[in-house]
Amino acid sequence: MNTTISANKNTVERSWFKVDADKQVLGRLATSVASVLRGKHKASFTPHVDVGDYVVIVNAEKIKVTGKKLKDARHYWHTGYPGGIKSASMEELLDKNSAEVLRRVIKGMLPKGPLGRAMLLKLKIYNDAEHPHVAQQLQDWPYYDDSSKS
């Protein structure tokens, strides 16, 4: 008789991965990072348990966007005050804080609620190549590499 093993928070083993975002496409990188944060790459994946790994993204300021999205894509938000609708192009947002743009894109791909917020805490993003996570013995990113397409 085969039994299905359901993971729980006591049986999860986590790894640390380092991703170099230099010349990576925003959406393609975000989908693979969101998948690893959820733990979908593991055989022990359980949808209602946070079984994902830690991901450290460096060089977030060098991420690229394809097509005309830099000029044409508009992002809207509301301040909460009457008449408080704001908008900015993708180019303006990337110039201001590219790490925050990447974090928001990945956040949108994770589950909503406490589980998704716990998964997002395992994501560390830095605009340059320096990061304080040397002690975690980061593994190279094996899940997505778009550097061959320039």
C-alpha positions as CSV (number, residue, x, y, z in Angstrom):
1,M,0.0,0.0,0.0
2,N,1.4,3.4,-1.0
3,T,1.0,6.3,1.3
4,T,1.0,9.9,0.5
5,I,3.2,12.0,2.7
6,S,1.9,15.5,3.5
7,A,4.5,18.0,4.6
8,N,4.2,20.1,7.7
9,K,6.2,22.9,9.2
10,N,8.3,20.5,11.2
11,T,9.5,18.4,8.3
12,V,10.4,21.2,5.8
13,E,14.0,21.5,4.8
14,R,14.9,24.9,3.3
15,S,17.7,25.8,0.9
16,W,19.1,29.2,-0.1
17,F,19.4,30.2,-3.7
18,K,21.1,33.2,-5.3
19,V,19.7,34.7,-8.5
20,D,21.6,37.2,-10.7
21,A,18.9,39.3,-12.3
22,D,21.4,40.9,-14.8
23,K,19.8,40.8,-18.3
24,Q,16.9,38.6,-17.1
25,V,13.3,39.3,-18.3
26,L,11.1,40.5,-15.5
27,G,8.1,38.2,-15.9
28,R,10.0,35.1,-16.7
29,L,12.3,35.5,-13.7
30,A,9.4,36.3,-11.4
31,T,7.4,33.2,-12.3
32,S,10.4,30.9,-11.6
33,V,11.1,32.7,-8.3
34,A,7.5,32.5,-7.2
35,S,7.5,28.8,-7.9
36,V,10.5,28.2,-5.8
37,L,9.1,30.4,-2.9
38,R,6.0,28.2,-3.0
39,G,8.0,25.0,-3.1
40,K,6.5,23.6,-6.3
41,H,9.9,22.3,-7.3
42,K,10.0,19.8,-4.4
43,A,8.5,16.4,-4.4
44,S,7.0,17.2,-0.9
45,F,5.0,20.1,-2.2
46,T,1.9,20.6,-0.2
47,P,-0.4,23.5,-1.2
48,H,-1.5,24.6,2.3
49,V,2.1,24.5,3.9
50,D,5.0,26.8,3.2
51,V,7.6,24.4,1.9
52,G,9.5,26.8,-0.3
53,D,13.1,27.9,-0.2
54,Y,14.8,31.2,0.4
55,V,15.7,33.3,-2.7
56,V,18.3,36.1,-2.8
57,I,18.1,38.2,-6.0
58,V,21.0,40.5,-6.8
59,N,21.5,43.1,-9.5
60,A,17.7,43.9,-9.6
61,E,18.5,47.3,-11.2
62,K,19.7,45.5,-14.3
63,I,16.5,43.6,-15.0
64,K,15.0,44.1,-18.5
65,V,11.4,44.4,-19.8
66,T,10.5,43.2,-23.3
67,G,8.4,45.0,-25.9
68,K,7.0,48.5,-25.4
69,K,6.1,47.9,-21.8
70,L,8.6,50.5,-20.5
71,K,6.7,53.3,-22.2
72,D,3.2,52.0,-22.7
73,A,2.4,50.0,-19.4
74,R,0.8,52.3,-16.8
75,H,0.4,51.2,-13.2
76,Y,-2.3,52.8,-11.1
77,W,-2.8,53.1,-7.4
78,H,-5.1,55.1,-5.1
79,T,-3.9,57.1,-2.1
80,G,-7.2,56.7,-0.2
81,Y,-8.1,60.4,-0.5
82,P,-10.7,61.8,-2.8
83,G,-9.2,62.4,-6.2
84,G,-6.1,60.4,-5.2
85,I,-5.6,58.3,-8.2
86,K,-1.9,58.1,-9.2
87,S,-0.2,56.5,-12.1
88,A,3.3,55.9,-13.4
89,S,4.9,54.2,-16.4
90,M,7.0,51.1,-15.9
91,E,10.1,53.1,-16.8
92,E,9.5,55.6,-14.0
93,L,8.9,52.8,-11.5
94,L,12.0,50.9,-12.5
95,D,14.1,54.1,-12.3
96,K,12.8,54.9,-8.8
97,N,13.1,51.4,-7.2
98,S,13.6,48.3,-9.4
99,A,13.8,46.0,-6.4
100,E,10.3,47.1,-5.3
101,V,8.9,46.5,-8.8
102,L,10.3,43.0,-8.8
103,R,9.0,42.3,-5.3
104,R,5.4,43.4,-6.2
105,V,5.4,41.3,-9.4
106,I,6.5,38.2,-7.4
107,K,4.0,39.0,-4.6
108,G,1.2,39.0,-7.2
109,M,2.1,35.4,-8.2
110,L,1.9,34.1,-4.6
111,P,-1.2,33.0,-2.7
112,K,-3.1,35.7,-1.0
113,G,-3.4,35.7,2.8
114,P,-1.1,34.6,5.7
115,L,0.5,31.8,3.7
116,G,1.5,34.1,0.8
117,R,2.9,36.7,3.2
118,A,5.0,34.0,4.9
119,M,6.4,33.0,1.5
120,L,7.2,36.6,0.6
121,L,9.4,36.9,3.8
122,K,11.8,34.4,2.3
123,L,12.5,36.7,-0.7
124,K,15.5,39.0,-0.4
125,I,16.1,41.6,-3.2
126,Y,19.2,43.8,-3.7
127,N,19.8,46.4,-6.4
128,D,23.6,45.6,-6.7
129,A,25.8,42.6,-6.4
130,E,26.4,43.0,-2.6
131,H,24.3,41.1,-0.1
132,P,24.6,40.2,3.6
133,H,23.7,36.5,3.1
134,V,27.2,35.0,2.6
135,A,26.9,32.8,5.8
136,Q,23.8,31.0,4.3
137,Q,26.1,29.3,1.7
138,L,23.9,30.2,-1.3
139,Q,23.5,27.7,-4.1
140,D,23.5,28.9,-7.7
141,W,20.1,29.3,-9.4
142,P,19.3,26.1,-11.4
143,Y,15.7,26.9,-12.3
144,Y,15.9,29.6,-15.0
145,D,18.6,31.2,-17.0
146,D,17.8,33.6,-19.8
147,S,21.3,35.1,-20.1
148,S,21.8,33.2,-23.4
149,K,19.1,35.3,-25.0
150,S,20.5,38.8,-25.4
